[in-house]
C-alpha cells in the first residue's frame, strides 16, 4: 500500500476559458469542474484509478466537500476531524493548456492538531511500501514538518525488517521542500519530486552553482547535474519534472532523461502529481529506474491532455512513446 499525506488539501475548481485570460475583463467560462485535491490526494487518486491500493491521510471534517469527493471517487482515506473548512483552489485554464492558479492559504491547525495529524500518519503507514509527503503546509506549521515526519516514520519502524520500513517521497515547494534536506540522515527522503523552479532552489541549497528554472528546462544535462548535487546531499533519488521537456531522474547509480511526443495540453493541473504516481506504480512492479521514469513521464503527459485536475489511469498512458536517454550526472 502507498500512503499519501496532504496537510493542506483542497477542493480544486477548474474554470476553462474559451480564449486567453483577459485581466480586468468579464469572460464566460466554457466549463467548470471540481475535484478533491492537494498533491498527496492527487497521487492517491491516480494510484487508485490504476487499481493500486492507496490511503490518503489528511485533515478535514467528515462533511467537508473534499472528503465527500474522496468517497464519491472511492479513494480510501484517514482524516483528522477539524472545525474549519478546507480551502478551495481555483485554476483558470486557457486553450493550449496555459494555467493560472489561485490557491487559498488553508485552515490553521494548532500544535496539538499538528501532532495528532502526524500520529494519524504514523498509525496509517504501518506496513506501507511508500509514504508520500506532499503539498504546501497550512499556516502555522513549522517549515521542517516533513523532515520531522520522515524522522518519526523511520523511528516508528525501527527494528522492522527492511521490507516493512516505508520508503519516503517528498513533493513540496519553498521552505518545506528546502527543509527536507535539513533533517539529517534519518529525515532524508528516498525520493524528491521537484519541478524545474524547485530543483533550482534545491540545488542552490545543496551548494550547486545557481541556475534558473528556464536554464534547467532548456538543458537536461544541467538539470541532471543540479539533481546530482541534491543526491550527493543525501537524498536517494530526484525525479525532476521539466514540463513539456519531459523529466530527469538521478540516483547514485545513474541519470536519465525521458521525453514524450507533444500532446494537446488541456490542463497542467495535477500533471506533476500524476508523474509521481506513475513512478510509484512502476517502482511497485519492480521496474528499473529508467522504466520508473518512463511511466512517470507517460502519466504526466496523459494528465496534461485531460481536463481540469483529472488524473489518468495507467491504461490511458503511452509509456512506449517515451524516449529514454542516459545522461552524465556531472
Rosetta blueprint (number, residue, H / E / L):
1 X L
2 X E
3 X E
4 X E
5 X E
6 X E
7 X L
8 X L
9 X L
10 X E
11 X E
12 X E
13 X E
14 X E
15 X E
16 X E
17 X E
18 X L
19 X L
20 X L
21 X L
22 X L
23 X L
24 X L
25 X L
26 X L
27 X L
28 X L
29 X E
30 X E
31 X E
32 X E
33 X E
34 X E
35 X E
36 X E
37 X E
38 X L
39 X H
40 X H
41 X H
42 X H
43 X H
44 X H
45 X H
46 X H
47 X H
48 X H
49 X H
50 X L
51 X L
52 X L
53 X L
54 X E
55 X E
56 X E
57 X E
58 X E
59 X E
60 X L
61 X L
62 X L
63 X L
64 X L
65 X H
66 X H
67 X H
68 X H
69 X H
70 X H
71 X H
72 X H
73 X L
74 X L
75 X L
76 X L
77 X E
78 X E
79 X E
80 X E
81 X L
82 X L
83 X L
84 X L
85 X L
86 X L
87 X E
88 X E
89 X E
90 X E
91 X E
92 X E
93 X E
94 X L
95 X L
96 X L
97 X L
98 X L
99 X E
100 X E
101 X E
102 X E
103 X L
104 X L
105 X L
106 X L
107 X L
108 X L
109 X L
110 X L
111 X H
112 X H
113 X H
114 X H
115 X H
116 X H
117 X H
118 X H
119 X H
120 X H
121 X H
122 X H
123 X H
124 X H
125 X L
126 X L
127 X L
128 X L
129 X L
130 X E
131 X E
132 X E
133 X E
134 X E
135 X L
136 X L
137 X L
138 X L
139 X L
140 X L
141 X L
142 X L
143 X L
144 X L
145 X H
146 X H
147 X H
148 X H
149 X H
150 X H
151 X H
152 X H
153 X H
154 X H
155 X H
156 X H
157 X L
158 X L
159 X L
160 X L
161 X L
162 X H
163 X H
164 X H
165 X L
166 X L
167 X E
168 X E
169 X E
170 X E
171 X E
172 X L
173 X L
174 X H
175 X H
176 X H
177 X H
178 X H
179 X H
180 X H
181 X H
182 X L
183 X L
184 X H
185 X H
186 X H
187 X H
188 X L
189 X L
190 X L
191 X E
192 X E
193 X L
194 X L
195 X E
196 X H
197 X H
198 X H
199 X H
200 X H
201 X H
202 X H
203 X H
204 X H
205 X H
206 X L
207 X L
208 X L
209 X L
210 X L
211 X L
212 X L
213 X H
214 X H
215 X H
216 X H
217 X H
218 X H
219 X L
220 X H
221 X H
222 X H
223 X H
224 X H
225 X H
226 X H
227 X H
228 X H
229 X H
230 X H
231 X H
232 X H
233 X L
234 X L
235 X L
236 X L
237 X E
238 X E
239 X E
240 X E
241 X E
242 X L
243 X H
244 X H
245 X H
246 X L
247 X E
248 X E
249 X E
250 X E
251 X E
252 X L
253 X L
254 X L
255 X E
256 X E
257 X E
258 X E
259 X E
260 X L
261 X L
262 X L
263 X L
264 X L
265 X L
266 X L
267 X L
268 X L
269 X L
270 X L
271 X H
272 X H
273 X H
274 X H
275 X H
276 X H
277 X H
278 X H
279 X H
280 X H
281 X H
282 X H
283 X H
284 X H
285 X L
286 X L
287 X L
288 X L
289 X H
290 X H
291 X H
292 X H
293 X H
294 X H
295 X H
296 X H
297 X H
298 X H
299 X H
300 X H
301 X H
302 X H
303 X H
304 X H
305 X L
306 X L
307 X L
308 X L
309 X L
310 X L
311 X L
312 X L
313 X L
314 X H
315 X H
316 X H
317 X L
318 X L
319 X H
320 X H
321 X H
322 X L
323 X E
324 X E
325 X E
326 X E
327 X E
328 X L
329 X L
330 X L
